[in-house]
């Protein structure tokens, strides 16, 4: 199975986490493509599977690397009915907009018809000392679905 890993990062922490997710999936025999600046023409293919790793930036906004992609999806009202997705939100609970970009992405994907592969993972970088380990454990929780 092939997974497009969409990365929304500002400081690089989310990119590192996405690389670890890709490594785990590759070890399981899947293939992955990391998209640091996703392009709709590359990832919205028939029966695409996405893992969106999205950091919240500033006052609840998408990180710069994924903002144009999310804006295009929204403005073009892109049909995502053939897309399945999983979502990892990265945020800091000391902000009142904790993981807002992750929640916004989930709402947008759902509104555009994408289907959830599993429940989203929302990581709190303020308290989590091993976010990559948490993400790998989350992957393990839905590994049976990936075997299909």
C-alpha positions, 0 to 999 in steps of 0.5 A: 500500500502507498501512503502520501505523507503530507507535512505541515511544519514550521520548525522542522519537528513535524518533518522529523516525526513524519520521517519516522512515520514513513520509516515505520510504514516502509519497514512494514512493506508499504511505500511512502512519499513525503510531501514537504509542500504538498501539491494537489496534482500529486496527492489527490489521486484515485484511491489515495491514502494520506497521513497528514502531519500538521503543526499548528502555527501562530494563532491556530494557523496551518504551518507555512509549508502546508498552508497553500495546499490547504487553501487550494483544497478549500477554495477549489472545493476539491472532491476528496471522495476517493481519498482516505486519510489519517491525521497527526496534529502537532501543537502546544497546549499552553496556547488556547489554539492547541492543535487548531490546524489539525482540527481544521484539517480534519474538518476540511477533509471530512467536508470534502468527502475524504474518509478517515482511516482512524481516529486522529492523533493530537500530540502536545509538544509541551508535555510529550517527550517522545512524540515520534514514539507516540506516533509509532504506537498510534500507527500500531493501533490501526495496523490491521487496516493497513494490511488490507 
